[in-house]
Amino acid sequence: MQLFPAIDLLNGKVVRLSQGDYDASTEYGDNPSAVARSFVDAGAEWIHIVDLNAARGEGPVNRQVISSLASEFRGAASIQTGGGVRSVEDVRQLHDTGVERAVMGSAAIRQPELVELCSDVLSIAVGLDHREGFIALEGWTESSTVHLSEALGRYPTASAFVITDISRDGMLSGPDVEGLSAASAATSIPVIASGGVSSLDDLRTLATISGLAGIIAGKAIYEGRFSVSEAVEVLR
């Protein structure tokens, strides 16, 4: 099972939000390269990057940073990135920078057929960020009527589902083990868990879920609950 240490970018800085609230962000540095380097040096084979500006419709503010990171760590770690990925052209640009996988959220919910088109260009994960089971859109600022259980059956060409319980994200309150177990059992597509991870014990619990392929961890790493090297060892 893969660890995906997370780098969330807001105006070029590394931050973490609490429950997706842009007004409740904590800054962890202004050098994304140094943060990514620390992850890779500790054994991470993937890095999960989110362009928070793009996610809420401000354009690909951080795409140059993402491009630089993809170039810097090519051959050392794979980059999975999301936030504002809304078109085939967006995916093509990310492909050209060396990104390994793009995460499509809002656009995938609004246009499920877009995932198939983009999958011809690059590996696509569908981001299913939800509140009480209903998918949220536009950087979690809007709600939809699409339920997680329904969305899992819409994307046969997706390489993964990144499932985030927004109520737990950035809260260090523990992951939604029951919900993730149900989601993993409902699809043959690999599931990547996100939201609430707070300890190595959380990682051990998630690692027992059949069909779970990876775990995204952010705040727990930044707050020193565990190190990337410790997490990699547990999941190995």
C-alpha positions in Angstrom: 0.0 0.0 0.0 1.3 3.4 -1.0 1.7 6.5 1.2 0.8 9.7 -0.5 2.2 12.6 1.6 0.3 15.7 0.7 1.4 19.2 -0.4 -1.5 21.6 -0.6 -0.5 24.8 -2.5 -2.2 28.2 -1.9 -0.5 31.1 -3.6 2.7 29.1 -3.9 2.8 28.3 -0.2 2.4 24.9 1.6 -0.7 25.0 3.7 -3.4 22.7 5.2 -7.1 23.6 5.5 -9.5 22.4 8.2 -12.6 20.8 6.7 -11.9 22.5 3.4 -12.2 26.0 4.9 -10.0 28.5 3.1 -10.3 30.9 6.0 -9.0 28.2 8.3 -5.6 27.5 6.7 -2.3 26.8 8.4 0.9 27.7 6.6 3.7 25.2 6.8 6.3 26.8 4.6 7.0 28.7 1.3 9.3 26.2 -0.2 7.3 23.3 -1.8 10.5 21.8 -3.3 12.1 21.5 0.1 9.0 19.8 1.6 8.8 17.4 -1.4 12.5 16.6 -1.0 12.0 15.7 2.6 9.2 13.3 1.6 11.2 11.7 -1.1 14.4 11.4 1.0 12.2 9.6 3.7 11.1 7.0 1.2 7.9 8.3 -0.3 7.3 7.0 -3.9 4.4 9.3 -4.5 3.5 12.9 -3.7 0.0 14.1 -3.7 -0.2 17.8 -4.7 -3.4 20.0 -4.7 -3.6 23.4 -6.3 -6.1 25.0 -3.9 -6.3 28.3 -5.9 -7.3 26.3 -9.0 -9.7 24.2 -7.1 -11.9 27.2 -6.2 -11.8 28.6 -9.7 -8.9 31.0 -9.6 -7.0 29.4 -12.5 -3.9 27.3 -12.4 -2.0 29.6 -10.1 0.4 26.9 -8.9 0.8 24.9 -12.1 4.4 26.2 -12.6 5.3 25.1 -9.1 3.8 21.6 -9.9 5.6 21.5 -13.2 8.9 22.3 -11.5 8.3 19.6 -8.8 7.4 17.0 -11.5 10.6 17.8 -13.3 12.8 17.8 -10.2 11.6 14.5 -8.9 11.2 12.6 -12.2 12.5 9.1 -11.7 12.6 9.5 -7.9 8.9 9.9 -7.1 5.6 10.1 -9.0 3.4 13.1 -8.8 -0.3 12.9 -8.4 -2.0 16.3 -8.7 -5.5 17.8 -8.6 -7.3 21.1 -8.3 -8.8 22.8 -11.2 -8.3 19.9 -13.7 -11.3 20.5 -15.9 -10.4 19.7 -19.5 -8.4 17.5 -21.8 -6.1 20.5 -22.3 -5.5 20.7 -18.6 -4.6 17.0 -18.5 -2.4 17.3 -21.6 -0.4 20.2 -20.0 0.0 18.1 -16.8 1.1 15.1 -18.9 3.7 17.3 -20.6 5.2 18.4 -17.3 5.8 14.8 -16.2 2.9 14.4 -13.8 2.1 10.7 -13.4 -1.6 11.0 -12.5 -4.2 13.8 -12.5 -7.1 14.0 -10.1 -10.4 15.2 -11.6 -13.1 16.3 -9.2 -15.8 18.8 -10.1 -15.4 18.3 -13.8 -15.7 14.6 -13.5 -18.9 14.9 -11.6 -20.4 17.3 -14.1 -19.1 15.5 -17.2 -18.4 11.8 -16.4 -17.5 11.2 -20.1 -14.6 13.6 -19.7 -12.8 11.1 -17.6 -12.7 8.6 -20.5 -11.4 11.3 -22.9 -8.7 12.3 -20.5 -7.7 8.8 -19.7 -6.4 8.5 -23.2 -3.9 11.2 -22.3 -2.9 10.5 -18.7 -3.8 8.2 -15.8 -6.9 9.8 -14.2 -8.0 9.5 -10.6 -11.5 10.7 -9.8 -11.6 12.8 -6.6 -14.8 12.0 -4.7 -14.8 14.6 -1.9 -18.0 14.3 0.2 -20.0 15.6 3.1 -22.2 12.9 4.7 -21.9 11.0 1.4 -22.8 13.8 -1.0 -20.1 15.0 -3.4 -18.8 18.6 -3.0 -17.6 20.7 -5.9 -15.5 23.7 -6.7 -12.9 23.3 -4.0 -15.6 22.1 -1.6 -17.4 25.4 -1.8 -20.5 23.9 -3.5 -22.7 20.8 -2.8 -24.1 18.4 -5.3 -26.9 15.8 -5.3 -24.6 13.1 -6.4 -24.0 10.4 -3.7 -20.7 8.7 -3.3 -22.3 5.2 -3.9 -23.7 6.4 -7.2 -20.4 8.1 -8.3 -18.4 4.9 -7.8 -20.2 3.3 -10.8 -19.7 6.1 -13.3 -16.0 5.9 -14.2 -14.9 2.6 -15.7 -11.6 4.1 -17.1 -10.5 5.8 -13.8 -7.2 4.5 -12.5 -8.2 5.2 -8.9 -10.8 7.0 -6.7 -9.5 9.5 -4.1 -12.1 9.5 -1.4 -12.1 12.4 1.1 -14.5 12.8 4.0 -14.4 16.6 4.2 -15.7 16.6 7.8 -12.5 14.8 8.8 -10.0 16.5 6.5 -7.3 18.4 8.5 -9.0 17.6 11.8 -6.8 14.7 12.9 -10.0 13.0 14.1 -9.4 9.6 12.5 -10.4 8.2 9.1 -13.8 7.1 8.0 -13.0 3.4 8.2 -16.5 2.1 7.8 -17.2 4.4 4.8 -13.9 3.5 3.1 -14.5 -0.1 3.6 -17.9 0.1 2.0 -16.6 2.1 -0.9 -13.7 -0.3 -1.5 -16.1 -3.2 -1.5 -18.4 -1.5 -4.0 -15.8 -1.0 -6.8 -13.0 -2.9 -8.5 -11.1 0.3 -9.0 -8.4 1.0 -6.4 -9.4 3.5 -3.7 -7.0 6.0 -2.1 -8.1 7.2 1.4 -7.9 10.8 2.4 -9.0 12.8 5.5 -8.6 12.3 9.2 -5.4 10.2 9.4 -3.8 11.1 12.7 -1.6 8.2 13.8 0.3 5.2 12.8 -2.5 3.1 14.3 -4.9 4.8 11.8 -2.6 3.7 9.0 -2.5 0.1 10.3 -6.3 0.0 10.5 -6.7 1.4 7.0 -4.1 -1.1 5.7 -6.5 -3.9 6.6 -9.2 -2.7 4.1 -9.4 -4.9 1.0 -9.2 -2.8 -2.1 -7.6 0.2 -0.5 -4.5 1.0 -2.6 -3.1 4.1 -0.8 -3.5 6.6 2.0 -3.0 10.4 1.7 -1.6 12.0 4.8 -1.0 15.7 5.4 -1.5 17.4 8.7 -0.4 14.4 10.7 3.0 14.6 9.1 3.3 18.4 9.4 2.2 18.3 13.0 4.7 15.6 13.9 2.2 12.8 14.7 4.4 10.5 12.6 7.2 10.8 10.1 7.0 9.9 6.4 9.7 7.2 7.0 7.6 5.7 9.8 4.5 5.7 7.7 6.2 4.1 4.7 7.6 1.3 7.0 4.2 0.6 8.5 2.5 0.4 5.1 5.3 -1.7 3.6 
